[in-house]
């Protein structure tokens, strides 16, 4: 197989990939606006709670380490 034939085959595969990807995207059930807002709020609240948890844990463990090092 020549160089140009390989390049042409690569372009055909790339085009096929994008066509198939577009067909799969058409099958997706996209969330409604309400679902999207709900999921976003769940993620933001979870991140906030975990941030506070790890902040407190860091403070406590830091105090324990400082106590041990004395």
N, C-alpha and C positions, 0 to 999 in steps of 0.2 A: 504494500500500500504506500503510495507516494505521500509526500508532505502535504500537498494541497488536499488530497483526499482525506487525510486525517483531520485537517483543519475544518473541512466541510462537515465531516461526521461530528465533530465537536459542536459546531453551530446547530446542527440538527438535534443533537441530544439536548442542548441548552434550550432550544425552542420547545422541544417536547416537554422538558421539565417544567417550564413556565406554564404551558397549556394545561398540564396535569395538575399543577399547583392551583391554578385558577379554578379548575373544575372541583377540586377538593374544597376550596374556599366557599364555593357556592353551596356546598352541603352543610356548612357550619350553621348551627342555630345560635345566632348572635344574641347576647343578653339585651333585655329591654333597658331603657334609661333608668327605670326604678331599680331593677336588679343591679345595674352597674353602680348606682349611687350607694345602694345597700352594701355591696361587696367592698366598695372603696372605703366606706365608713368602718366596716369590720376590720379591714387591714390597718387603717390609721389608728383606730383605738387599740388594736393588738400591739402595734409597734410602740405606741405611747406607753402602754402598761408594761411591756417588756423593758423598755428603756428605763422607766422608773425602778423596776425590780433590779435590773443590773446595776444601776447607779447606787441604790441602797446596799446591794451586796458588795460592791466595790468599797464603799465607805466602811462597812462592817469588817470585811476581810482586811482592809488597810489598817484599821484600828487594832485588830487582833495581831497582825504582823508587828506593828509598832510596839504593842504590849510585850510580845515574845522577845523582841530584840533588845529590850531594856535590861 
